[in-house]
C-alpha cells in the first residue's frame, strides 16, 4: 500500500482518525524490528528488508551498535482489514485510504542511558505500545518506561514479542508457554496498579518488590501468596486485558502477531459464538467442550486445555514444527494443511513453500495468516485515544502546577479589569487544550520536547522559500514537537515560553520567533507542510536561537507554560574536555553549545579552572556525545578526562551503621563574625537515608511549590524566613512566604512528580522507620526552616527551639568542653577564641570562662519561620511570618547579679537591620555549606543543622573608642558591626555560618555518599562464576539470584556503585564469553560506611586492618583524595619517601 504525503496531510485534519503512539521497551526487546514491519505495511521498505534495514535508526552508531539512541517519528496510514484481504494491502482504494487512520509512530530507545528520549516521546504521544520479550520478561527498563507512561498519562497497550524463542530456543509446550505469558501480563498489571496506588516510588523498588513476591510464592509461603492474590482481586480493572484486545502476542522477527478479539473473529463463525464472548473466554480458566460445544469453566485435574492454549498457541506451535520437519518438502507438507484450512491460498504463493529455508516458508504463511501490522495498528486504533479523547486526561498533567490557568480574576494580581482579561485569556487557552481544538480561532499551543540536528542539505524547502541558515558545523536545528491546540502555520509569529514563564509577568522568560518551516517527519526524511492542525506531531525550523532544549510555543503571551518533562535519572557521569590545541578552545565551546541544544539530557559547564565539563547519563550516552562533538559539532581534536563521578557528603547515621559501630560524640561549633558583634553556634545531625532520598527525589515538586509561592507574592524578594532577601545571593530565586491553600492544593497529586501528600507520607514513613530515634527526628523536623542547597535539596536548616530567645534547650547552654570554637573568623571578642590555646589547659580554661562570661551579655536573635516544616506537613500553617516575632526579654542573657540584660525593642530600626542581616546571612551561609562540603567540596546529603545566633552589644565605654564601628541604626540600639572595615554585616554572618556548618560536619563524623545502580545480570549457569567475580571486584552488593522459569538463565540482582560501573559491559562479556549481559538502573544514594579519617591505633585494629588502613586501603579516603586531587585541593600524601636518596633524572638512550 503506497501512501502519499497529501493523503497523510488530509488525515491530519480529522482528529478522530489520529493516533499518536510511542513504542516503549527494554533494550533489545524488538522495538525497531516491530517498527520496520509497520513501516513496510505502507510500502516504504520491502518486506524482505524488515529487521535488517532498521529504518528509524538513522545514525551510523545506531546501526553499528544495534540499539536505538534517538527517538524518531514517522506517520503511517492504517486501513482496518486491508492486510487480511486476499489481494493484501495493494488492493486498497483511494476512498478507503481517505477513510483510514493516521498513526504517528515514535520509536524510542530502550537503553537506560537514553531515557531522556523516552521522556520526549511520551510527552508527544497519547498511547504507548509497551514491548516485552517473552523470554526475558519484564526487565529493569520496562519498569522505567511504564513509569514514564504513567507520569505522562499515556494510555498503554502491551505487545509480548519473540514468542518464537519460546518454541525454538526454550522448547516450551503450549501449556508452559501459556503460563509464562500469563505471568508476564500479570507482572505488567502489577506494576501499573502499583503506580496508581503509589505503592512504589521508583523503578528499583518495583523490581525488587516483584522479585520478593515471586520468591515468596516459590518458597511456598501460603500467607504471602494469599495476601498477594487478595490484593490483586481488590485492585481496579487491570490496565492490560488480553480479552479486550489491548494485549498482542507475536514475533516481530517472523512478522506475525495476534490479539484475542481478532483471533476470536476467525473462530466465531465455526464455533457459532459471538466474537466478544469468545474473546473473553480465550483468556482465563475456560475450556471448550467439543462434546457439548460450549465453553466451560476449567477445573483443575479435568484434563481439559484452556482455550488460549487450544485455539491460540497450539496452531502456532504446529506451524513452527515445520522448522523441525527436515527439508523443504517436509516443511511444505506441514504448512499445506494450515494454508488450506485457513483459506490462505490467495495470499501465499506456491513458490513461497518451495524456499530452501523452512523458516522463510513459515514466515510467508504466518504473515498471511496473522499479519503483524493488522494486529498492532488495529490495537492502537481500537484502544488508544484520539487527541480529543486524550486531552481531558492529559491536560491536568500538562498544566500541573500552573494554578493560574484555572484561576479566577480575584486570584490574580493587578487591577481588576486587567486581571479579569488575563483570567479570560487563560481560560480560553485551557479550554483549547482540553478539547484539542483545531478551530481557526483556537489559541495556538505547541510543546517542543527536544531539538534535533540534521545536515543542512537534507532539509527540504518549498519553492521560493529561503533555506534556514546552517551553523558553522553545517547542521540545522529543528524543533520536535506537537500541536496541542490551534493550527500551526508557516510564517506565523509565536511567543516562546520557557518553563519558568508566568503570564502575570510577560516581560520575563519570553521570546518571539517565527515558524519558518513546518515538516512532516518520515523517519530520516522530511516533507514540507504549509500548516499542521492540533493533534499532530511536527518538526519546526526557525527556533534554533529561541529554544534551548524544550519550550512552549503560543500565539498569545496570556498562556501558561506547559509543565516540564520528568526524566528518569540525572546526568551523573561527567568528563572534562580540553582541546589538543589551545587555539581550538572557541570551536570546542561552540560545539558544546550545539551539543547541549541537540541532546535533551546532556549538561555542559565550566569549572573554576576553565575546563569544559560534559555531563551524561551513562557510559554509552557519554561515548555518543563525545563522538557527536568530535565529528559533527566541534570538529576539532580534544582530550577527554577519565569519568568524574558525582559524590555527596554526609555525616554518620547510627540507624544505618553496621553492628558494633560506636558513634562519636557530636560537638557544637561556635563561630563569630570578624567584628565580634554576632556569635553563631551550629550542630549537625544525620537524616535517615529514606528521608534524604525522599527530599532529593522530590526536587522538581519542591521547586514547583517554591515557584508558586514566589509568584503568589508577585515575585517579591526575601522569602522563606530569609528576611531581607536572605539567600538571594546564593541561588538567586528565594521563595516567598508560605503560599495560599489554593496554590498548595494545585500540587497535590501532580503528574510531573510525586504529589505533595505522597511526599509527606514518605517523610512520615521515614520517621517511623528510624527506630528509637524517630521521635527525636520528628521533633527536629518540626523546626525545619529551609531545605538546601538551592532550597530544594536533601539537607535541612533547623530554627532554634521556641522563639529563639533561649527558652528550652539552647546550643548556648552546652558545656564548654563540648564546644569547638573556630578561629578562622575570630574577631576582637574573647568569645571567639579557639578551644585550644597555646598556653595549655589553663589558657583553655581561661578562654572557656571568658567565652561563658561573654555569652552572658549576648542577646538571642529569633531565626526561621518553619517554612520547610509546613511544606512537609510536620507543622501547621499558623506559624508567625518572618520578622513578626519580637525578641523575648525573658530569654536574654543575665548579668552576674541575675538581672536580665536589656534587650532592644523590636520596633527600633537598628534592631530590624541587625535581625534581618543575621537571618539572611544564616540562610546564605547554610546554602554555601550545603553546596560544598568540607571533605571534597561536593554537595551535602542528609544533614540537618541546628543553628542559633546571638549578638553582643559592646560596653558603653567601648562605643566611642571602637574604630571602624558603624551604628546599626538610630533609636539608641548600637552594635559595633564593623561594616566599614569588614563589609556588610550579612556577609560577615554568611561567612561565619558557612565555616561553622562545614566544621560541624567534621565534628559529626563525616561520611561519603555514593550513587548506586540497580544491576540486573542475565547469565547462563556456566557463566555465573565469572559474573560473581566481576561483581565482587566492583564492590557490588548482591541482593538475590534466581533461575528463570522455563529456561537455563539466571537473573542476578545487585547494587553496584556508579564509580565502579565503567567498563562493566565489556568485562562482563569478556569474563562470561558473551553468555551474560547487564542492565543498569540508577537506584539511590547511600552512605559509605567507612570513616575517611580512620587510622588503626590499637593492636587489634592493626592486626585486623594493617598499617595501611588509614592510607590507600581506606576506600573512603581514596575516593575523597581522588576528587580533591582532581579539583586542585590539598591532599595529605607523602611526596618524598626517602629524602636522602638522589633522584636520577638522566634518561639513558
Buried (B, 14 or more C-beta within 10 A) or exposed (E): BEBEEEBBBEBBBBBEBBBBBBBBBBBBBBBBBBBBBBBBBBBBBEBEEBBEBBBBBBBEBBEEBEBBBBBBBBBBBBBBEBBBBEEBBEEBEEEBBBEBBBBBBBBBBBBBBBBBBBBBBBBBBBBBBBBBBBBBBBBBBBBBBBBBBBBBBBBBBBBBBBBBBBBEEBEBBBEBBBBBBBBBBBBBBBBBBBBEEBBBBBBBBBBBBBBEBBEBBEEEBEEBBEEBEEBEEEBEEBBBBBBBBBBBBBBBBBBBBBBBBBBBBBBBEEBEBEBBEBBBBBBBBBBBEEEEEEBBEBEEEEEBBBBBBBBBBBBBBBBBBBBEBEEBEBBBEBBBEBBEEBEBEEBBEEEBBEBEEBBBBBBBBBBBBBBBBBBBBBBBBBBBBBBBBBBEBBBBBBBBBBBBBBBEBEBBBEEEEEBBBBBEBBBBBBBBBBBBBBEEEBBBBBBBBBBBBBEBEEBEBEEEBEBBEBBEBEBBBBBBBBBBBBBBBBEBEBBBBBBBBBBBBBEEBBBEBBBBBBBBBBBBEBBBBEBBBBBBBBBBBBBBEBBBBBBBBBBBBBBBBBBBBBBBBBBBBBBBBBBEEEEBBEBBBBBBBBBBBBBBBBBBEEBEEEBBBBBBBBBBBBBBBBEBBBEBBBBBEBEBBEBBBBBBBBBBBBBBBEEEBEEEEBBBBBBBBBBBBBBBBBBBBBBBBBBBBBBBBBBBBBBBBBBBBBBBBEBEBBBBBBBBBBBBBBBEBBBBBBBBEEBBEBBEBBBBBBBBBBBBBBBBEBBEEBEEBBEEBBEBBBBBBBBBBBBBBBBBBBBBBBBBBBBEEBBBEBEBEEBBBBEEBBBBBBBBBBBBBEEEEEBBEBBBEBBBEBBBBBBBBBBBBBBBBBBBBBBEBEBEEBBEBBBBBEBBBEEEEEEEBEBBBBEBEBBBBBBBBBBBBBBBBBBBBBBBBBBBBBBBBBBBBBBBBBBBBBEEEEBEEBEEBBBBBEBEBBBBBBBEEBBEBBBBBBBBBBBBBBBBBBBBBBBBBBBBBBBBBBBBEEBBEBBBEBBEEBBBBBBEBBEBBBBEBBBBBBBBBBBBBBEBBEBBBEBBEEBBBBBBBBBBBBBBBBBBEBEBEEEEBEEEBEEEBBBEEBBBBEBBBBBBEBBEEEBEEEEEEEEEEEEEEEEEE
